[in-house]
Amino acid sequence: MNDSRKVRAAAVQLSPVLFSRDGTTEKVLRAIAQAAHHGAQLVVFPETFIPYYPYFSFVEPPVLMGKSHLHLYTEAVTVPSPVTEAVAEAARSHQIVVVLGVNEREGGSLYNTQLVFDADGTLVLKRRKITADLP
């Protein structure tokens, strides 16, 4: 295979800062910089990484999840927002493609969303599935 067709990718697996969109975003920005420093052209993050995966859904009975779901909704990412702008700037400044999973809030719904930023910082894809409708 021709070397010009090879892509160096980084798959990031790290813990979020639970209950903190801003804290987790800072970890994402550091990981993007580190991946680029090591020569990655593509960096991929886990599903719903910002602000955090809804772990409570595995440990709480549905009748008790209301408070946890509302907190997740409060911390969820909107598109566009300062979070997406910061990730776009990191992709642009490091010339790296970023695939990022977020909990996205729009209206009264939460979505499991995958965002893809091109190496020039452009958001080129927003793929989502509904997680919850809140009253």
C-alpha positions as CSV (number, residue, x, y, z in Angstrom):
1,M,0.0,0.0,0.0
2,N,1.2,3.5,-0.8
3,D,2.3,5.5,2.3
4,S,0.3,8.5,1.0
5,R,-2.9,6.5,1.7
6,K,-2.1,5.7,5.3
7,V,-3.8,7.6,8.1
8,R,-2.5,7.7,11.7
9,A,-5.5,7.5,14.0
10,A,-5.8,7.8,17.8
11,A,-8.7,6.2,19.7
12,V,-9.1,8.0,23.0
13,Q,-10.3,6.1,26.0
14,L,-10.3,8.1,29.2
15,S,-12.6,9.0,32.0
16,P,-14.8,12.1,31.8
17,V,-15.0,14.7,34.6
18,L,-18.3,13.4,36.0
19,F,-21.1,16.0,36.1
20,S,-18.9,18.7,34.4
21,R,-19.2,19.6,30.7
22,D,-16.4,22.1,31.0
23,G,-14.1,19.7,32.9
24,T,-14.6,17.0,30.3
25,T,-14.1,19.5,27.4
26,E,-10.7,20.5,28.9
27,K,-9.7,16.8,28.9
28,V,-10.8,16.5,25.2
29,L,-8.8,19.5,24.2
30,R,-5.7,18.1,25.9
31,A,-6.2,14.7,24.3
32,I,-6.5,16.3,20.8
33,A,-3.3,18.2,21.4
34,Q,-1.5,15.0,22.6
35,A,-2.8,12.9,19.7
36,A,-1.6,15.6,17.2
37,H,1.8,15.8,18.9
38,H,2.2,12.1,18.3
39,G,1.4,12.4,14.6
40,A,-2.3,11.4,14.6
41,Q,-4.4,12.8,11.7
42,L,-7.6,11.5,13.2
43,V,-8.7,11.3,16.8
44,V,-11.8,9.5,18.0
45,F,-13.6,9.8,21.3
46,P,-16.2,7.5,22.9
47,E,-19.9,7.8,22.7
48,T,-21.5,10.6,24.7
49,F,-18.2,11.6,26.2
50,I,-19.1,15.2,26.8
51,P,-20.3,15.8,29.4
52,Y,-20.3,12.1,30.4
53,Y,-22.0,8.8,29.6
54,P,-25.3,8.4,31.6
55,Y,-23.9,5.8,33.9
56,F,-26.8,6.3,36.3
57,S,-29.1,4.4,33.8
58,F,-27.3,1.2,34.8
59,V,-27.4,1.6,38.6
60,E,-30.7,3.5,39.3
61,P,-34.2,2.1,38.8
62,P,-36.1,4.2,36.2
63,V,-38.3,5.7,38.8
64,L,-35.3,7.4,40.5
65,M,-33.5,8.6,37.4
66,G,-35.4,12.0,37.1
67,K,-32.8,14.1,39.0
68,S,-29.9,12.5,37.2
69,H,-31.5,13.0,33.8
70,L,-32.2,16.6,34.5
71,H,-28.6,17.2,35.6
72,L,-27.4,15.5,32.4
73,Y,-29.7,17.7,30.4
74,T,-28.3,20.8,32.2
75,E,-24.7,19.8,31.4
76,A,-25.4,18.6,27.8
77,V,-23.8,20.2,24.8
78,T,-25.7,22.5,22.4
79,V,-24.6,22.8,18.8
80,P,-23.2,25.4,18.2
81,S,-21.8,26.4,21.5
82,P,-18.6,27.3,23.2
83,V,-17.8,23.6,23.5
84,T,-18.1,23.0,19.7
85,E,-16.2,26.2,19.0
86,A,-13.3,25.1,21.2
87,V,-13.2,21.6,19.6
88,A,-13.3,23.2,16.1
89,E,-10.5,25.5,17.0
90,A,-8.4,22.6,18.4
91,A,-9.0,20.6,15.2
92,R,-8.0,23.6,13.1
93,S,-5.0,24.6,15.1
94,H,-3.7,21.0,15.2
95,Q,-4.8,20.1,11.6
96,I,-6.5,17.0,12.9
97,V,-9.9,15.4,12.2
98,V,-11.9,14.9,15.4
99,V,-14.8,12.5,16.0
100,L,-16.5,13.3,19.3
101,G,-19.5,11.8,21.1
102,V,-21.6,14.2,23.1
103,N,-24.9,14.3,24.9
104,E,-26.7,17.0,22.9
105,R,-29.6,19.0,24.1
106,E,-32.1,20.7,21.8
107,G,-35.5,21.9,22.9
108,G,-36.7,19.4,25.5
109,S,-34.8,16.4,24.1
110,L,-31.4,14.8,24.8
111,Y,-29.6,13.1,21.9
112,N,-26.7,10.7,21.7
113,T,-24.8,12.7,19.0
114,Q,-21.6,12.1,17.1
115,L,-19.8,15.2,15.8
116,V,-17.2,15.1,13.1
117,F,-14.9,18.1,12.7
118,D,-12.6,18.3,9.7
119,A,-8.9,19.3,10.0
120,D,-9.8,22.8,9.1
121,G,-12.3,23.0,12.1
122,T,-15.4,22.7,10.0
123,L,-18.2,20.7,11.6
124,V,-18.9,18.3,8.7
125,L,-21.3,15.8,10.3
126,K,-23.8,15.8,13.2
127,R,-25.3,12.3,13.5
128,R,-27.7,11.8,16.4
129,K,-30.3,9.5,18.0
130,I,-32.8,10.5,20.6
131,T,-32.1,9.5,24.2
132,A,-34.9,11.2,26.1
133,D,-37.7,13.7,25.8
134,L,-38.1,15.7,28.9
135,P,-41.2,17.6,29.9
